[in-house]
Amino acid sequence: MELEWLGGDSTDGQSPTLFRSDRGTYVTQGWRTDRPDTIEIPHRLIRHLVPGTCLGALLHDTGHGTFLLTGEPVTDARALEQIRPPDHETAVEVPIGAERRRDAAPRV
């Protein structure tokens, strides 16, 4: 899997990062949780999404500036080589969704 770096939120050695894959998905690197398919990411990370798109998965707000994101754990060796997550982080892959706003004009 080939990844395109879209942006990150690096502070104090932490490095949640957003990528777009050549498979038409988002790959998101974040902090490990007690579930291998769920990571924690800062709210600010979503500003790096491609305009008009969204993470095609539910985000669960933790109430302290982060979301929990559940997706398919990334196991692809080439992708992990590019991401190089530290031990306290991992990555999940989620679909790219189309942003639909309630205040947007209906599509014709």
N, C-alpha and C positions, 0 to 999 in steps of 0.2 A: 504494500500500500504506500503510495506517495502522498506526502502531506504538504500543504501550503500554510505557512505561518500567517495567522491573521492578527495576532496581538496577545499581550499578556498583562499580568498584574503582579509584577515582581516587587516584593518588599521584604526586607530582612531575610533574604535567602529563600523565601517562598516563591514559587513560580507557577501559579495557575496560568494556563495558556490555552488559546483556542486555535485550532487548525481546521482547514477544509481538506477532505480527502479526495483522491481521484475516483472514489466510489460514490460520490455524491452525498457524503455524510459530513457531519461535524465530528471531530475528535477533540475532546476536552480533557485537559490535564488538570487534576485538582488534588486536594488533600484526601488521603485514605479515610475511610470510615470502617465500621465493623462489618460492612457488606462488600464483597469484591466487585459488585456491579453498581455501587453507589459512591460518588465522590462529593466533596463539599467545595464550592467555588464562591468567590466574592461576587456580590451583585455587579460590581464594576466590570467584570469580565464580559458581560453580554454586550457591552458597547462595541465590541469588535466583530459582532455578527455582520454578515453581508447585508446591506440595506435591502429591505423587503422580505427578509427571511427571519426565521426564529429557530430555536432549538426544538426539534420535533419530539419533545418529551416533557412531562410535567416537571416543573421546578417546585420544590417544597421549601418555603421560606423558613429559615431557622429562627428568625426574629432578632438576629444579631449581625446583620449585614452580609449574610451568606445564604446560598441556596444549596439544597441537596439535589443532585442530578443522578438519575439512574439510567444506565444504558448497557450496551454490550461491552464487557471488558476487552481492552485492546491487547491482543496476544501476538500480532504480526511483528516479526523480528525487525523488519526494515523500519516500520513505524516507531517501534520502541527505541531503536538506535537513534532516530532523529529526535525523539522527544527527550530521551535520557532522564526519566523522572528520578528524583532522589527517593530514598527508601520510604519516606513519609508521604509520598504522592503516587498516584497511578492515573490511568487514563481510561475513558469510556467513549464509545462511539454511539452517536444518536443520529436519527434522520434529520435532514434539513427540511424544516417546515416553511410554509408560505405565511407571511404575516397577514393577518386579517383584522383590521381595526373596525370597531363598531361605528366610528365616525367617518369612515371612508365612503366615497361615492360607490354605489353598486356598479359592478362590472357589466358591461353590455356585450 
